Amino acid sequence: MEYSELLELAEKEQKAQKPIRVHCCTSTGCVAANSLGVKTEMEQAVKTAGLEEQVQVVGVGCMGFCGRGPMVEVEPVGLQYEKVTPEEAPSIIEAINGGEAKPVQGDRHHPFFSRQLLIVRENSGKIDPEKIGEYVAVGGYQALYHALYEMSPADVVAEITKSGLRGRGGAGYPTGLKWATVAKMPPGQKYVICNADEGDPGAFMDRSVLESDPHRILEGMAIAGYAVGATQGYIYVRAEYPLAISRLQKAIQQAKRQGFLGSQIFGSAIDFRIDIRVGAGAFVCGEETALIASIDGGRGTPRPRPPYPAVSGLWGCPTLINNVETFANIAPILKKGADWFASIGTEKSKGTKIFSLTGKIRNTGLIEVPMGISLREIVEEMGGGIAGGGKVKAVQTGGPSGGCIPVDYLDTPVDYESLAQLGSMMGSGGMVVMDEDTSMVQVAQFYMEFCRGETCGKCVPCRTGTVQLYQMLTKILNQQATSADIEKMKQLSEMVKATSLCGLGQTAPNPVLSTLRYFPEEYTTLLKSEENGQVPVS
């Protein structure tokens, strides 16, 4: 396919769209709230009103405001409706002909939307994720063509490096540096892996992107394959994401038929295939060496590094691993340029980041914001503060690997370095807001219980340390501990953090250490009644 043919296909798809598009969210959360019933009723209402030539009902991906789904948007009118039921749905179509819509009308100018900057999620809620034509109509696969015919592999790596993009899986490793390492390996079999093993409690960013815009991931992986010299890609996604898996499978089939994946992509000499591997839901398989072991057919446990996967990964071959959000940034960077991307965010944290905003917050859902925005802007302006009018006590970022940040630090900018200084981390993007009624000791126990259950057991510090930490926290909550026990818990946390084999154990103590650091009084008040000592926080 020539570039002119790709543009013709995009134009054809655009012309095929009806003047009015009614977008209905069909992501997992909204499907659970019967959004498919809403979509069916609106489709029937279009037929009843004889509007088939003017109105098109489209099942789209996540619109972001998850706490108010199912959501429906009417374009180009710009109307938005919240918590739509199948019974109310026909009235939305009737309103197009001058009737009155029954569902609650949303505010598209709400800070939840207006403060966002959409790069990864720019197509989410706007296109049908199950139709490749809709992705092509908004410029899909143009970046891949541009890379194959107008850039060398080294040029692509240089552009990604120049953009300042860092891995969105949690550690923030420079993406361009990782790509360059794999690209420099001797010619031969290489692999590209998309890590979609999202396992943090309360996190659903990757799932949303996969369900809403799967072709964006495929395009990013194909560009990566060309850049590093790989011909085979794998998407490792957990079995708990059946809708994401289904849409990925359809997207891969469609891309193959169009010649965007497979042999001789776009008529070039470049081959790149993508297959899906379904994980059983082990949190530890989010760690890259454990993920590789799982794809290899072995038990999903990590191994010591070096050698790093970039040198010796899947089946002993050089392997590039990035997560969903990282790959979703690739096509926009090549289309708009590295300088454009680097102009967004902070000096060391470029671009945007997606967060799943959950907890005691009034407005829950997915947000994509520029790096450097403050926690206060996210929690108070976009999130609307605590539901019911309470006060914010803390924000937990980074899932089980992160820490709890007290309200006094809400003006902290959200970037890799600033969060790390507070004893937390960016992580994959989970953000849980807690109110004043939340027990921080119970929060620490909850996350330690999770890590205790998810440890693979390969190394002693994590296997036994997480169990002991959970038991210590339980002892404290049962008011059976002394100040000496808390000192031991702090020492054990530091040992587990310093000596565990992989990131699961190395970060598991973070919720304990951060709550000890910022909320010591909550521990001291739970000591045995005869205790009157203070928690050591040195």
C-alpha positions in Angstrom: 0.0 0.0 0.0 1.4 3.4 -1.0 1.1 6.4 1.3 -1.5 8.0 -1.1 -3.6 4.8 -0.8 -3.4 5.1 3.0 -4.6 8.7 2.8 -7.4 7.7 0.4 -8.5 5.0 2.8 -8.6 7.6 5.6 -10.6 10.0 3.5 -13.0 7.2 2.4 -13.6 6.3 6.1 -14.2 9.9 7.0 -16.8 10.3 4.2 -18.6 7.1 5.3 -19.3 8.6 8.7 -22.7 10.1 9.3 -23.2 13.8 10.1 -24.1 13.1 13.7 -22.2 10.5 15.7 -23.6 9.3 19.0 -20.7 7.8 21.0 -21.6 5.2 23.7 -18.9 4.0 26.0 -18.3 0.2 25.8 -15.3 -0.2 28.1 -15.4 -2.9 30.7 -16.8 -0.6 33.5 -19.6 0.7 31.4 -20.5 -2.7 29.9 -20.9 -3.9 33.5 -23.4 -1.0 33.9 -25.3 -2.2 30.8 -23.9 0.3 28.3 -24.5 -2.3 25.6 -28.2 -2.1 26.4 -28.0 1.7 26.1 -26.3 1.3 22.7 -29.0 -1.2 21.5 -31.8 1.1 22.5 -30.3 4.1 20.8 -29.8 2.1 17.6 -33.4 1.0 17.6 -34.5 4.6 18.3 -32.5 5.8 15.2 -34.4 3.2 13.0 -37.7 4.2 14.5 -37.1 7.9 13.8 -35.9 7.2 10.3 -32.5 8.8 11.0 -30.3 6.1 9.6 -28.7 8.5 7.0 -28.1 11.3 9.5 -27.2 9.6 12.8 -24.7 6.8 13.6 -24.5 5.2 17.0 -20.9 4.1 17.7 -19.6 1.9 20.5 -16.4 3.6 21.6 -13.8 3.1 24.3 -13.5 4.7 27.8 -14.5 8.4 28.1 -12.6 8.7 31.3 -15.3 9.8 33.8 -15.8 6.3 35.0 -17.8 7.2 38.1 -20.5 8.7 35.9 -20.9 5.9 33.3 -22.4 4.8 31.1 -21.7 8.0 29.3 -23.0 9.1 25.9 -21.7 12.0 23.7 -23.4 13.5 20.7 -20.9 14.9 18.1 -20.4 17.4 16.6 -23.2 18.9 18.8 -20.9 18.5 21.8 -23.6 17.2 24.2 -22.7 14.8 27.0 -24.9 12.6 29.2 -24.1 10.7 32.4 -25.3 7.5 34.0 -27.5 6.7 31.0 -29.9 3.8 31.4 -31.5 1.8 28.5 -34.8 3.3 29.4 -33.5 6.8 29.0 -31.4 6.1 26.0 -34.1 6.6 23.2 -34.7 10.1 24.5 -31.2 11.1 23.5 -32.0 10.3 19.8 -35.4 12.0 20.2 -33.6 15.2 21.4 -31.8 15.3 18.0 -35.2 15.9 16.4 -36.1 18.6 18.9 -37.3 16.4 21.8 -36.0 16.4 25.4 -33.3 14.1 26.6 -34.0 12.5 30.0 -30.5 11.6 31.2 -28.5 14.0 33.3 -26.4 16.3 31.0 -22.7 16.4 31.7 -20.3 19.3 31.6 -17.5 18.9 29.1 -15.9 22.0 30.5 -15.6 20.5 34.0 -12.0 20.6 35.4 -12.0 16.8 35.2 -11.9 17.2 31.4 -10.5 20.7 30.8 -7.3 20.2 32.9 -6.4 17.1 30.9 -4.0 17.0 27.9 -4.7 14.0 25.8 -1.9 12.3 23.9 -2.2 8.6 24.7 -6.0 8.8 25.1 -6.7 11.3 22.2 -8.8 8.7 20.4 -10.4 7.1 23.4 -14.1 7.7 23.5 -14.1 9.0 19.9 -13.5 6.0 17.7 -14.8 2.4 17.4 -11.9 0.3 18.7 -13.1 -2.7 16.8 -12.9 -1.0 13.3 -9.5 -0.4 11.8 -11.1 2.1 9.4 -11.9 4.5 12.3 -8.3 4.4 13.5 -7.0 5.1 9.9 -9.5 8.0 9.6 -7.8 9.8 12.5 -4.3 9.3 11.1 -3.6 5.8 12.2 -0.6 4.0 10.8 0.7 7.1 9.1 3.6 7.3 11.6 4.5 3.7 10.8 4.6 4.4 7.1 6.7 7.5 7.7 9.2 5.5 9.8 9.5 2.7 7.2 10.0 4.9 4.1 11.4 8.2 5.4 13.5 7.3 8.4 16.3 4.8 9.1 16.1 2.6 12.3 18.7 4.8 13.8 16.7 7.9 13.0 13.7 6.5 14.8 15.7 5.6 17.9 17.3 9.1 17.9 13.8 10.8 17.7 12.5 8.7 20.6 15.6 9.6 22.6 15.3 13.3 21.8 11.7 13.3 23.0 12.7 12.5 26.5 10.1 9.7 26.8 10.6 7.6 29.9 9.0 4.2 30.5 5.5 4.5 31.9 5.6 1.1 33.6 6.9 2.6 36.9 10.7 2.9 37.0 10.9 5.7 34.4 13.8 4.3 32.5 14.7 6.4 29.4 12.9 4.7 26.4 15.3 5.8 23.8 18.3 4.4 25.8 16.5 1.0 26.1 15.7 1.0 22.3 19.3 2.0 21.5 20.7 -0.9 23.6 18.6 -3.5 21.8 19.3 -1.9 18.4 23.1 -2.2 18.9 22.9 -5.9 19.6 24.3 -8.1 16.7 21.8 -8.9 13.9 19.7 -11.9 14.4 16.5 -12.8 16.2 15.2 -10.1 18.4 11.8 -9.6 20.1 9.5 -6.7 21.2 7.2 -7.3 24.1 4.3 -5.1 25.3 3.9 -5.5 29.1 0.1 -5.3 29.7 0.2 -7.3 32.9 -1.4 -4.5 34.9 -1.8 -5.8 38.5 -1.9 -2.8 40.9 -5.0 -2.6 43.0 -7.2 0.2 41.7 -5.2 0.6 38.4 -6.9 0.2 35.1 -5.0 2.6 32.8 -3.6 0.0 30.4 -6.8 -1.9 30.2 -8.6 1.2 29.1 -6.0 2.0 26.4 -6.1 -1.6 25.1 -9.9 -1.5 25.0 -10.2 2.0 23.5 -7.4 2.2 21.0 -5.7 -1.2 20.4 -4.3 -0.2 17.0 -2.2 2.6 18.7 -0.4 -0.1 20.6 0.2 -2.3 17.5 1.5 0.7 15.5 3.9 1.6 18.3 5.2 -1.9 18.6 5.7 -2.2 14.8 7.7 1.1 14.8 9.8 -0.3 17.7 10.3 -3.6 15.8 11.7 -1.6 12.8 13.9 0.6 15.0 15.6 -2.3 16.9 15.6 -4.9 14.2 12.9 -7.3 15.6 10.5 -9.3 13.5 8.3 -10.7 16.3 6.3 -9.0 19.0 4.2 -10.3 21.9 1.6 -8.6 24.0 1.5 -10.1 27.5 -1.9 -9.4 28.9 -3.6 -10.8 32.0 -6.6 -13.2 31.6 -8.7 -10.9 33.7 -9.0 -8.5 30.7 -11.2 -10.5 28.3 -12.5 -7.5 26.5 -9.0 -6.1 25.9 -7.9 -9.5 24.6 -10.8 -9.7 22.3 -10.3 -6.3 20.8 -6.5 -6.9 20.5 -7.2 -10.1 18.6 -9.5 -8.3 16.2 -7.1 -5.4 15.7 -4.2 -7.8 14.9 -6.4 -9.6 12.3 -7.5 -6.4 10.7 -4.0 -5.0 10.6 -2.7 -8.1 8.9 -5.4 -7.9 6.2 -4.5 -4.3 5.5 -0.8 -5.1 5.3 0.1 -3.1 8.3 1.5 -6.1 10.1 2.9 -9.4 8.9 5.2 -9.9 5.9 6.4 -6.9 3.8 4.6 -4.2 5.7 3.4 -1.5 3.4 5.1 -3.3 0.6 8.5 -2.8 2.2 11.1 -5.5 3.1 10.2 -5.2 6.8 8.3 -8.1 8.5 6.8 -7.8 11.9 4.2 -10.1 13.5 2.4 -9.7 16.8 0.9 -12.5 19.0 -0.9 -12.4 22.3 0.2 -14.3 25.4 -2.3 -14.5 28.2 -1.0 -14.4 31.7 -2.6 -16.0 34.7 -2.7 -12.8 36.8 0.5 -13.0 38.8 1.5 -9.5 39.9 5.2 -10.5 39.8 4.9 -11.1 36.1 4.8 -7.3 35.7 8.6 -7.6 36.4 10.2 -8.0 33.0 12.3 -11.1 33.7 9.4 -12.9 35.3 7.2 -11.9 32.3 9.8 -13.3 29.9 10.0 -16.5 31.9 6.2 -16.8 31.7 6.3 -16.4 27.9 9.1 -18.9 27.7 6.7 -21.4 29.2 8.3 -21.5 32.6 7.2 -20.4 36.0 6.8 -16.6 36.2 9.7 -15.8 38.5 12.4 -13.1 38.2 16.1 -13.7 37.7 19.1 -11.7 38.7 20.2 -8.9 36.3 22.6 -8.6 34.4 22.2 -9.8 31.8 19.4 -7.4 31.1 16.6 -8.4 28.6 18.0 -5.9 26.1 21.0 -8.2 25.9 19.6 -11.6 26.7 15.8 -11.8 27.1 13.2 -14.0 25.5 14.7 -17.4 24.5 18.1 -15.8 25.1 17.7 -13.2 22.4 17.8 -9.4 22.7 14.4 -8.2 23.8 12.8 -4.8 24.1 10.1 -4.5 26.8 7.9 -1.5 27.2 4.4 -1.1 28.7 1.2 -0.2 27.0 1.3 3.5 27.7 4.9 3.8 26.5 4.1 2.2 23.1 1.0 4.4 22.9 3.2 7.5 22.9 5.4 6.4 20.0 3.1 7.2 17.0 2.3 10.8 18.3 6.0 11.5 18.8 6.9 10.5 15.2 3.9 12.4 13.8 4.4 15.6 15.7 8.1 15.5 16.5 10.3 15.0 19.5 10.5 18.7 20.2 6.8 18.9 20.5 6.7 16.1 23.0 9.7 17.4 24.9 8.0 20.8 25.3 5.4 19.1 27.6 6.1 18.3 31.2 9.2 19.1 33.2 12.9 19.1 32.6 13.4 15.4 33.5 9.8 14.1 33.1 8.5 14.8 29.6 5.0 14.3 28.2 1.8 13.3 30.0 0.9 10.5 32.4 -2.4 8.6 32.8 -3.7 8.1 36.3 -6.6 6.1 37.6 -8.1 8.4 40.2 -9.9 6.3 42.8 -10.6 6.1 46.6 -12.7 8.6 48.6 -12.6 11.2 45.8 -15.7 12.7 44.4 -14.8 12.3 40.7 -13.3 8.9 39.9 -11.9 7.8 36.6 -9.0 8.1 34.2 -7.1 11.3 33.7 -4.2 12.2 31.4 -2.3 15.2 32.6 1.0 16.9 31.8 3.9 15.9 34.0 4.6 18.5 36.6 1.0 19.1 37.5 0.5 19.2 41.3 -1.2 16.6 43.4 -3.5 19.4 44.7 -4.7 20.2 41.2 -5.5 16.6 40.5 -7.2 15.9 43.8 -9.0 19.1 44.5 -9.8 20.6 41.1 -10.1 17.5 38.9 -11.1 15.1 41.5 -13.4 17.5 43.3 -12.1 16.7 46.7 -13.4 14.1 49.2 -16.9 12.8 48.4 -19.3 14.1 51.1 -17.2 17.1 51.9 -14.6 15.6 54.1 -10.9 16.4 54.2 -8.1 14.8 52.3 -5.7 12.9 54.5 -3.3 11.3 52.1 -2.8 10.2 48.5 -1.3 6.9 47.7 0.6 6.7 44.4 2.3 3.8 42.7 0.1 1.0 44.0 1.8 -1.6 46.3 5.1 -0.3 45.2 4.4 3.3 46.2 3.9 5.3 49.3 1.3 7.4 51.1 1.8 11.2 50.7 0.2 13.3 53.4 -2.0 16.3 52.7 0.8 18.7 53.6 2.6 17.7 50.4 -0.3 18.1 48.0 1.6 21.0 46.2 4.2 18.5 45.1 4.6 18.3 41.3 3.8 14.9 39.8 7.1 13.7 38.3 9.4 10.8 38.9 12.0 12.6 41.0 9.6 14.6 43.2 7.5 11.6 44.2 10.6 9.5 44.9 11.9 12.2 47.3 8.7 11.8 49.3 9.2 8.0 49.6 6.6 7.1 46.9 6.8 6.6 43.2 5.0 7.2 39.9 4.4 3.5 39.4 2.1 2.6 36.5 -0.4 5.3 37.5 -2.6 4.2 40.4 -3.7 7.1 42.6 -5.8 6.4 45.6 -7.2 9.3 47.7 -7.9 8.8 51.4 -9.9 10.9 53.8 -9.4 11.6 57.5 -11.3 8.5 58.6 -8.7 6.2 56.9 -6.4 4.3 59.1 -2.9 4.5 57.6 -1.8 1.4 59.5 -4.7 -0.5 57.9 -3.6 0.9 54.5 -0.1 -0.4 55.1 -1.5 -3.8 56.2 -3.7 -4.0 53.1 -0.8 -3.5 50.7 1.5 -5.8 52.6 -1.2 -8.5 52.5 -1.3 -8.0 48.7 2.5 -8.3 48.4 2.6 -11.3 50.7 0.1 -13.1 48.5 1.8 -12.1 45.2 5.4 -12.9 46.1 6.8 -15.6 43.9 8.8 -17.0 46.8 12.1 -17.2 44.9 14.1 -15.0 47.3 14.0 -15.3 51.1 13.8 -11.5 51.9 10.5 -11.1 50.0 9.1 -14.6 50.7 9.5 -14.4 54.5 9.9 -10.6 54.9 6.4 -9.7 53.6 4.9 -12.4 55.8 6.6 -11.1 58.9 5.8 -7.4 58.0 2.1 -8.4 57.6 2.1 -10.2 61.0 3.8 -7.2 62.6 1.2 -4.8 61.2 -1.6 -7.1 62.4 0.0 -7.2 65.9 0.0 -3.4 66.0 -3.6 -3.2 64.9 -4.5 -5.7 67.6 -2.8 -3.4 70.1 -0.3 -6.1 71.1 2.9 -4.4 70.0 5.5 -2.3 71.7 7.7 0.5 70.4 10.5 -2.1 70.1 8.3 -4.0 67.6 7.9 -0.9 65.5 11.6 -0.4 65.4 12.1 -4.0 64.3 9.5 -3.5 61.6 11.3 -0.5 60.3 14.6 -2.4 60.3 13.0 -5.4 58.5 11.4 -3.1 55.9 14.8 -1.6 55.1 16.3 -5.1 54.8 13.6 -6.4 52.5 13.9 -3.2 50.4 17.7 -3.6 50.1 18.1 -7.3 49.5 15.1 -8.6 47.6 15.7 -10.0 44.1 13.2 -7.9 42.1 11.1 -4.8 42.2 8.2 -6.5 44.0 10.2 -7.1 47.2 12.3 -4.0 46.8 9.3 -1.8 46.9 6.9 -3.8 49.0 7.9 -2.0 52.2 7.2 1.5 50.8 3.7 1.8 52.2 5.0 0.8 55.6 8.0 3.2 55.5 6.0 6.1 54.2 3.2 5.7 56.8 5.8 5.4 59.6 7.5 8.5 58.2 4.4 10.7 57.9 1.9 9.2 60.4 3.9 8.0 63.3 1.2 8.9 65.8 -1.2 6.4 64.3 1.3 3.7 65.3 2.0 5.0 68.8 -1.7 5.2 69.7 -2.0 1.5 68.9 0.8 0.3 71.2 0.1 -1.6 74.4 -1.5 0.5 77.0 1.6 0.4 79.2 3.7 1.7 76.4 4.3 5.4 76.2 7.3 5.6 73.9 7.4 7.2 70.5 8.0 5.6 67.1 11.6 5.9 66.0 11.5 7.8 62.6 15.3 8.3 62.1 
